[in-house]
Amino acid sequence: MTANNYTKVLMTVFTIALLMNGLNPWLNPPEVGAKESSVTSGDNDDTHCISASKNSIKSLEAVNNLERLLGYIESSVSEVKLTVKGIDRKINETSAFDSAGRR
């Protein structure tokens, strides 16, 4: 099957997006939020709450980014399906035309 330039570019962008998503832990490692403290005092309660809040915000942002990436992948897959259906239709029309012309 011959792929046109649009399909090649789309698949290249898709591959790079998946590669960058896979390399994310090495490129931008998350901060470690777990701390063990055997003694808690009133002064540290606020800092633990703030750090827990920051970590939950980062987790929420990561989930939102993942949802956006999945939406992009879903739309890309549907575009590729439409492109493949169009190519199949053109091939079928061409083969039907060739068989009708030979009769």
Secondary structure, DSSP 8 states (H G I E B T S, - for coil): ----HHHHHHHHHHHHHHHHHHHHHHHS---------SS--HHHHHHHHHHHHHHHHHHHHHHHHHHHHHHHHHHHHHHHHHHHHHHHHHHHHHHHHHHHHH-
